[in-house]
């Protein structure tokens, strides 16, 4: 491996040198000593390269000195029952370690590693997409681009919050609650961002006429209700049956998804008939529908992710064999990231191709988009307040339990 690295480095190094740097000037150096001078220059370059290689080889030792050997993972019987996951028998991180340990566990093999990396890489993909779109979309001055901006920001938010929760929640029981409350805030923001993008770009005129006055208020309410339901279900984690807790968490989220995505469902149902007639397509201001396949993809991938979120598969079939890789929650993360990427692509295509339609429905100057942007900030504040309120309840509960011991 070192030989390959050396050969590549030499090739790259000499390819970057200009001929004047490597070859002596013919006007000042006699031809008889050119070979020896060339050899001297080459040996000097190789010597410097070997010095650099020695420095590179010292990096692992430096990292070891900065981050001493980390504690090993534990079996489920060695951690409190609160932290145990069904059918996951090993790979648990020890509690009450320093914060540095949990941050560095990003590079450790444990039962949350894949959960962390799936949404960390997903957030990087969304960020790259954001930067690409920012080169062509005027997110500052074009109000009609703000629903797309909200979708991008909320997508980054839920993936970042999920990454932090899975990475740091093993610190203690209190922090476990707090970080997953933060995760639910991110999920609620993503629900709101999805609702705005779908209602602004994907909605058809007849459906808009039916729900225009109630769609966003209802979406905002369901977003906050979903956050409250998930936080309360987590708070009552071990005082309720598993199915009761799941109902409390899943039902509000399912209601929010069904409502927020209803413009897409309506469009998918009407698409085979509405786009078979060129007159109908022209009347709606849309010629062709390049986004429809991505909308279909986002629905399919979300339903797939929901299946693995509600069913602990395949670990239920192979208890103890999916402690590191193959957990249903990991598959849930992967499908949700793909769903989000399809959703962003579909919304971008709608932003480009359906402008005559959504300017007609929402106003030429984008006043509705301004309202939705302000409402997004208000919704964030409300969801954060819900999380803080539930965190205080957890703190009081744990304090009372500690005093009773």
Backbone torsions as a table, in degrees:
resi	resn	phi	psi	omega
1	UNK	NA	-41.5	178.9
2	UNK	-65.0	-37.3	178.2
3	UNK	-64.2	-43.0	178.5
4	UNK	-62.0	-44.8	179.2
5	UNK	-61.0	-39.8	179.9
6	UNK	-65.0	-44.1	179.8
7	UNK	-63.4	-44.6	179.3
8	UNK	-63.8	-41.2	-179.0
9	UNK	-65.3	-41.9	178.0
10	UNK	-62.8	-44.9	-179.8
11	UNK	-61.7	-44.2	-179.6
12	UNK	-65.8	-40.6	-176.7
13	UNK	-63.7	-48.2	-177.1
14	UNK	-74.3	-27.2	176.5
15	UNK	-69.5	-23.7	-179.7
16	UNK	-86.2	-9.2	-179.7
17	UNK	-89.0	138.8	175.8
18	UNK	-74.5	156.4	-179.9
19	UNK	-58.1	-31.9	-178.8
20	UNK	-68.7	-27.7	-179.1
21	UNK	-74.8	-37.2	-175.0
22	UNK	-87.6	-41.2	-174.1
23	UNK	-95.8	136.5	176.4
24	UNK	-70.8	153.8	179.3
25	UNK	-67.6	130.1	-176.4
26	UNK	-71.8	-16.3	-176.5
27	UNK	-83.3	-17.1	-176.1
28	UNK	-118.3	-16.4	-177.1
29	UNK	-110.8	124.5	178.0
30	UNK	-62.8	146.6	-178.7
31	UNK	-59.0	-28.0	-175.1
32	UNK	-69.1	-24.6	-177.4
33	UNK	-108.3	4.2	179.7
34	UNK	-61.1	-45.0	-179.2
35	UNK	-59.1	-43.1	-179.3
36	UNK	-66.7	-36.3	178.0
37	UNK	-67.2	-41.6	177.0
38	UNK	-60.4	-43.2	179.3
39	UNK	-62.8	-39.0	178.7
40	UNK	-63.0	-43.4	179.9
41	UNK	-63.7	-44.5	-179.5
42	UNK	-61.9	-45.7	-179.3
43	UNK	-63.9	-34.9	177.5
44	UNK	-64.7	-42.9	179.0
45	UNK	-64.8	-42.3	-179.8
46	UNK	-64.4	-39.7	178.0
47	UNK	-60.6	-43.5	178.1
48	UNK	-65.0	-36.7	179.7
49	UNK	-64.8	-41.6	179.0
50	UNK	-65.0	-34.6	175.5
51	UNK	-62.3	-43.4	178.4
52	UNK	-64.0	-38.5	178.6
53	UNK	-64.2	-38.0	177.5
54	UNK	-63.0	-37.3	177.7
55	UNK	-67.1	-40.1	179.0
56	UNK	-63.7	-40.9	-178.9
57	UNK	-66.2	-20.6	179.6
58	UNK	-82.8	-9.3	-176.6
59	UNK	-61.9	-47.4	179.3
60	UNK	-56.2	-39.3	178.5
61	UNK	-64.6	-39.2	178.0
62	UNK	-62.9	-42.9	179.2
63	UNK	-63.8	-37.1	178.9
64	UNK	-64.2	-38.5	179.0
65	UNK	-69.2	-38.0	-179.7
66	UNK	-72.1	-42.9	-178.8
67	UNK	-119.4	95.9	179.6
68	UNK	-58.9	168.5	-177.2
69	UNK	-55.3	133.0	-174.6
70	UNK	-85.9	150.1	177.1
71	UNK	-60.1	147.8	178.3
72	UNK	-74.8	167.0	178.8
73	UNK	-80.0	166.9	-173.8
74	UNK	-120.3	162.2	172.9
75	UNK	-84.6	166.0	-176.6
76	UNK	-61.9	-29.6	179.9
77	UNK	-73.0	-10.8	-177.4
78	UNK	-100.3	0.5	178.3
79	UNK	-121.9	156.6	177.9
80	UNK	-58.6	151.0	-177.5
81	UNK	-58.5	-26.5	-179.1
82	UNK	-59.7	-32.5	-174.3
83	UNK	-91.6	-5.5	-175.2
84	UNK	-79.3	141.0	175.0
85	UNK	-109.7	140.9	-179.3
86	UNK	-59.2	134.9	174.7
87	UNK	71.3	2.5	176.0
88	UNK	-105.1	112.5	-170.2
89	UNK	-99.4	-17.2	-175.5
90	UNK	-148.1	177.9	177.4
91	UNK	88.0	16.1	180.0
92	UNK	-84.3	138.5	178.4
93	UNK	-85.3	145.0	179.4
94	UNK	-66.7	150.8	-179.4
95	UNK	-85.0	165.4	169.5
96	UNK	60.0	33.0	171.8
97	UNK	-88.8	170.4	176.4
98	UNK	-67.2	157.2	-178.7
99	UNK	-59.6	-33.6	-178.6
100	UNK	-60.3	-36.4	179.1
101	UNK	-60.0	-45.1	-175.9
102	UNK	-71.3	-34.7	175.0
103	UNK	-66.6	-42.5	-179.9
104	UNK	-72.9	-17.3	177.0
105	UNK	-67.5	-5.8	170.4
106	UNK	-55.3	-30.2	-177.5
107	UNK	-106.5	15.1	179.4
108	UNK	-105.9	152.8	177.3
109	UNK	-86.8	110.5	176.2
110	UNK	-149.5	179.6	-172.1
111	UNK	-77.9	-0.1	174.8
112	UNK	-112.0	-0.3	-174.6
113	UNK	-57.8	-49.6	-176.9
114	UNK	-68.0	-36.7	176.8
115	UNK	-60.6	-39.1	178.6
116	UNK	-67.3	-49.1	-172.6
117	UNK	-71.9	-31.4	-179.7
118	UNK	-62.2	-44.4	-179.9
119	UNK	-83.3	-23.8	173.5
120	UNK	-66.7	-48.1	177.1
121	UNK	-66.0	-37.0	177.1
122	UNK	-61.1	-42.3	178.7
123	UNK	-65.3	-34.7	176.9
124	UNK	-67.3	-38.3	176.7
125	UNK	-63.5	-42.7	178.2
126	UNK	-65.3	-39.2	178.6
127	UNK	-63.4	-42.5	177.2
128	UNK	-61.9	-43.2	177.5
129	UNK	-62.1	-40.2	177.8
130	UNK	-58.9	-48.1	-178.9
131	UNK	-65.0	-37.2	176.8
132	UNK	-64.2	-44.8	-179.5
133	UNK	-67.0	-33.7	-178.6
134	UNK	-63.9	-19.2	178.2
135	UNK	-73.9	-24.6	-176.5
136	UNK	-120.1	-19.1	-178.1
137	UNK	-105.1	129.5	179.4
138	UNK	-86.6	88.6	-177.6
139	UNK	-73.3	-11.7	-177.1
140	UNK	-92.7	-50.4	-171.7
141	UNK	-97.9	-20.2	-179.6
142	UNK	-94.1	103.0	-178.4
143	UNK	-62.5	-27.9	179.8
144	UNK	-69.5	-13.7	176.8
145	UNK	-88.3	-8.6	-175.8
146	UNK	-67.1	-36.4	173.3
147	UNK	-59.1	-38.1	175.5
148	UNK	-65.7	-38.9	177.0
149	UNK	-62.3	-43.2	178.5
150	UNK	-61.5	-41.5	178.4
151	UNK	-62.2	-43.4	179.7
152	UNK	-64.8	-46.2	-179.4
153	UNK	-64.4	-42.6	-179.8
154	UNK	-69.0	-32.5	176.1
155	UNK	-66.3	-44.5	175.6
156	UNK	-61.3	-39.7	-176.4
157	UNK	-64.5	-47.4	-175.6
158	UNK	-69.5	-35.2	178.2
159	UNK	-70.8	-39.5	178.6
160	UNK	-65.7	-43.7	179.2
161	UNK	-63.7	-40.2	177.9
162	UNK	-64.3	-42.1	178.4
163	UNK	-59.8	-47.3	-179.9
164	UNK	-62.9	-42.5	-178.2
165	UNK	-62.1	-48.7	-177.9
166	UNK	-70.8	-24.3	-179.0
167	UNK	-82.0	-39.3	-168.4
168	UNK	-111.5	-7.3	-172.2
169	UNK	-69.0	-13.2	-179.1
170	UNK	-81.4	0.9	-178.1
171	UNK	-59.6	-49.2	179.2
172	UNK	-165.0	173.6	-179.8
173	UNK	-65.1	-41.4	179.8
174	UNK	-63.3	-46.6	-179.7
175	UNK	-68.9	-28.7	175.1
176	UNK	-60.0	-47.5	176.0
177	UNK	-60.0	-50.0	-173.4
178	UNK	-60.5	-46.0	-175.9
179	UNK	-70.9	-32.3	176.8
180	UNK	-78.5	-26.2	168.3
181	UNK	-61.7	-41.0	175.8
182	UNK	-61.3	-39.8	177.1
183	UNK	-59.3	-42.5	-179.3
184	UNK	-69.1	-31.1	173.4
185	UNK	-62.3	-43.1	177.9
186	UNK	-63.0	-40.9	178.5
187	UNK	-62.6	-43.0	179.9
188	UNK	-63.1	-39.0	178.7
189	UNK	-65.7	-36.9	177.5
190	UNK	-65.9	-37.5	176.5
191	UNK	-61.2	-42.7	178.9
192	UNK	-65.6	-44.3	179.1
193	UNK	-60.8	-38.2	177.5
194	UNK	-65.2	-42.6	-179.3
195	UNK	-61.4	-44.5	-179.2
196	UNK	-62.4	-48.7	-177.5
197	UNK	-63.1	-43.0	-178.7
198	UNK	-67.6	-42.9	-177.5
199	UNK	-70.9	-31.7	-176.2
200	UNK	-82.4	-43.0	-172.1
201	UNK	-103.9	-37.9	-168.6
202	UNK	-93.2	-14.8	-172.7
203	UNK	-68.7	145.0	174.2
204	UNK	-92.7	154.9	-174.6
205	UNK	-56.8	-43.0	-177.0
206	UNK	-67.6	-38.5	178.0
207	UNK	-69.6	-37.5	176.9
208	UNK	-60.0	-38.9	179.9
209	UNK	-63.9	-34.9	-179.2
210	UNK	-71.6	-40.8	-166.9
211	UNK	-117.6	6.8	-171.3
212	UNK	-56.6	-35.3	-175.3
213	UNK	-85.9	-15.6	-174.3
214	UNK	-120.2	-11.3	-170.2
215	UNK	-63.7	-57.1	-175.4
216	UNK	-69.6	-39.1	173.6
217	UNK	-58.9	-41.3	178.4
218	UNK	-66.5	-41.8	178.7
219	UNK	-62.0	-40.0	178.6
220	UNK	-64.8	-44.0	178.5
221	UNK	-62.1	-45.5	-179.2
222	UNK	-66.4	-33.5	176.3
223	UNK	-60.4	-48.6	179.7
224	UNK	-68.6	-38.0	177.8
225	UNK	-63.8	-39.2	177.9
226	UNK	-63.2	-43.3	178.0
227	UNK	-61.6	-45.3	179.8
228	UNK	-64.5	-43.4	-179.5
229	UNK	-63.0	-42.9	179.8
230	UNK	-67.1	-42.7	179.9
231	UNK	-65.6	-42.9	-179.2
232	UNK	-68.7	-38.6	176.5
233	UNK	-61.5	-38.3	176.7
234	UNK	-68.2	-40.6	179.6
235	UNK	-61.0	-39.3	178.8
236	UNK	-94.8	30.8	-169.9
237	UNK	-53.8	-44.5	-173.8
238	UNK	-112.3	6.7	175.3
239	UNK	-102.5	-4.0	178.4
240	UNK	-122.9	156.7	173.7
241	UNK	-64.2	154.4	-176.5
242	UNK	-59.2	-43.9	-176.5
243	UNK	-68.1	-32.8	177.6
244	UNK	-66.9	-43.9	178.7
245	UNK	-63.3	-41.0	179.4
246	UNK	-63.9	-39.8	178.2
247	UNK	-62.6	-43.6	179.8
248	UNK	-62.6	-29.6	-180.0
249	UNK	-90.9	-39.7	-171.8
250	UNK	-80.6	-41.0	-174.4
251	UNK	-60.5	-50.0	177.7
252	UNK	-60.9	-38.6	178.9
253	UNK	-67.3	-38.9	178.1
254	UNK	-65.8	-40.0	176.7
255	UNK	-62.6	-42.8	179.3
256	UNK	-63.1	-43.0	-179.6
257	UNK	-64.7	-44.7	-178.7
258	UNK	-60.9	-41.7	-179.6
259	UNK	-72.4	-46.6	-176.2
260	UNK	-64.0	-31.1	-176.5
261	UNK	-98.7	1.1	-178.0
262	UNK	-58.3	-35.6	174.8
263	UNK	-61.1	-34.9	178.4
264	UNK	-71.7	-43.3	177.0
265	UNK	-57.3	-46.4	-179.3
266	UNK	-61.1	-43.0	-179.4
267	UNK	-66.9	-40.2	178.9
268	UNK	-65.6	-38.1	179.6
269	UNK	-68.1	-35.7	-177.5
270	UNK	-86.4	-16.8	-170.8
271	UNK	-58.6	-44.8	-177.6
272	UNK	-59.0	-33.7	-178.5
273	UNK	-91.4	-40.9	-174.9
274	UNK	-68.5	-29.4	-177.5
275	UNK	-99.9	7.5	172.3
276	UNK	-83.2	-12.3	-178.6
277	UNK	-115.2	115.1	-178.7
278	UNK	-62.5	-30.4	-179.8
279	UNK	-65.9	-42.0	179.0
280	UNK	-64.1	-42.7	179.6
281	UNK	-63.0	-41.9	179.7
282	UNK	-67.0	-38.2	-179.8
283	UNK	-65.1	-31.1	179.7
284	UNK	-83.2	-2.2	178.7
285	UNK	82.4	11.4	-177.8
286	UNK	-124.2	126.3	175.0
287	UNK	-111.5	107.6	-174.4
288	UNK	80.9	167.6	-179.0
289	UNK	-146.8	82.4	-176.8
290	UNK	-72.3	-16.6	-176.3
291	UNK	-88.7	-11.9	-170.3
292	UNK	-63.5	-36.7	180.0
293	UNK	-67.1	-35.7	178.4
294	UNK	-71.5	-34.6	174.5
295	UNK	-64.7	-42.9	175.5
296	UNK	-61.3	-39.1	178.5
297	UNK	-64.7	-42.5	-178.6
298	UNK	-65.2	-36.1	177.7
299	UNK	-67.0	-45.6	-178.7
300	UNK	-63.0	-44.1	-178.6
301	UNK	-70.7	-34.0	177.8
302	UNK	-67.5	-43.8	179.0
303	UNK	-62.8	-35.5	175.9
304	UNK	-64.9	-42.8	179.0
305	UNK	-64.7	-39.0	179.4
306	UNK	-63.4	-36.1	178.4
307	UNK	-60.8	-46.3	-177.8
308	UNK	-75.8	-22.9	175.9
309	UNK	-70.3	-38.5	-176.8
310	UNK	-89.6	-12.7	-179.0
311	UNK	-126.6	118.6	-179.7
312	UNK	-75.9	70.4	179.0
313	UNK	-116.4	145.4	4.4
314	UNK	-90.4	4.8	-174.3
315	UNK	-63.5	-26.2	177.5
316	UNK	-65.9	-30.8	178.8
317	UNK	-81.5	-24.9	-177.5
318	UNK	-132.1	68.7	-177.6
319	UNK	-58.5	132.2	178.3
320	UNK	83.7	-6.2	-178.9
321	UNK	-104.4	-1.5	179.5
322	UNK	-121.1	29.6	-176.0
323	UNK	-65.3	-31.9	179.8
324	UNK	-105.7	-48.3	-174.3
325	UNK	-132.5	139.5	175.2
326	UNK	105.5	11.1	179.2
327	UNK	-75.0	149.1	178.6
328	UNK	-61.2	-35.0	179.9
329	UNK	-66.8	-31.3	175.8
330	UNK	-66.2	-43.3	177.1
331	UNK	-64.9	-37.3	174.5
332	UNK	-57.1	-45.1	178.1
333	UNK	-61.0	-46.6	-176.3
334	UNK	-62.9	-48.5	-179.5
335	UNK	-64.5	-35.1	-179.7
336	UNK	-69.7	-36.9	176.2
337	UNK	-63.2	-45.2	179.3
338	UNK	-63.6	-40.8	176.2
339	UNK	-57.2	-45.6	-178.7
340	UNK	-64.0	-42.2	179.2
341	UNK	-64.0	-41.0	175.5
342	UNK	-63.0	-40.4	-179.2
343	UNK	-64.1	-43.4	178.8
344	UNK	-64.0	-43.4	179.7
345	UNK	-63.7	-43.4	179.1
346	UNK	-62.7	-42.9	-179.7
347	UNK	-66.2	-37.3	177.5
348	UNK	-65.3	-43.2	178.2
349	UNK	-64.5	-38.3	176.2
350	UNK	-66.7	-38.8	177.4
351	UNK	-59.5	-38.0	-179.8
352	UNK	-79.3	-42.4	-168.8
353	UNK	-96.2	-16.3	-175.7
354	UNK	-114.2	23.1	-177.1
355	UNK	-58.8	-43.4	177.8
356	UNK	-58.1	-33.1	-177.8
357	UNK	-75.7	-50.8	-174.5
358	UNK	-75.0	-23.3	172.5
359	UNK	-70.6	-31.9	176.2
360	UNK	-69.3	-39.0	-176.3
361	UNK	-79.3	-37.4	-171.6
362	UNK	-110.8	-0.9	178.3
363	UNK	104.1	141.7	-176.5
364	UNK	-64.0	-37.0	-175.5
365	UNK	-89.0	-5.1	177.2
366	UNK	74.7	34.8	179.2
367	UNK	-61.7	-37.2	179.4
368	UNK	-62.8	-39.0	179.3
369	UNK	-62.8	-36.6	177.2
370	UNK	-62.7	-43.3	178.1
371	UNK	-62.0	-42.6	-178.5
372	UNK	-66.2	-34.2	179.0
373	UNK	-67.2	-44.1	176.8
374	UNK	-64.2	-41.5	-179.8
375	UNK	-64.4	-31.7	176.4
376	UNK	-61.6	-44.3	177.4
377	UNK	-63.6	-41.2	178.7
378	UNK	-63.9	-41.6	179.4
379	UNK	-63.0	-39.2	176.4
380	UNK	-59.2	-45.8	-179.2
381	UNK	-61.6	-43.9	-179.6
382	UNK	-62.3	-45.3	-178.9
383	UNK	-66.3	-38.1	176.6
384	UNK	-64.2	-40.4	177.6
385	UNK	-62.3	-39.6	176.7
386	UNK	-61.2	-45.4	-179.1
387	UNK	-64.2	-42.0	179.1
388	UNK	-64.6	-42.2	178.6
389	UNK	-60.0	-45.2	-179.9
390	UNK	-69.2	-34.0	177.8
391	UNK	-64.7	-37.5	176.9
392	UNK	-66.3	-37.9	176.1
393	UNK	-63.1	-40.2	177.5
394	UNK	-63.6	-43.2	-179.6
395	UNK	-60.3	-44.7	178.7
396	UNK	-64.8	-39.8	179.5
397	UNK	-62.6	-46.2	-178.8
398	UNK	-68.1	-37.2	178.2
399	UNK	-64.3	-43.1	178.2
400	UNK	-63.8	-38.8	179.6
401	UNK	-66.9	-39.4	179.1
402	UNK	-67.3	-37.1	-179.5
403	UNK	-69.7	-29.1	-177.9
404	UNK	-78.5	-10.3	-178.7
405	UNK	-75.9	NA	NA
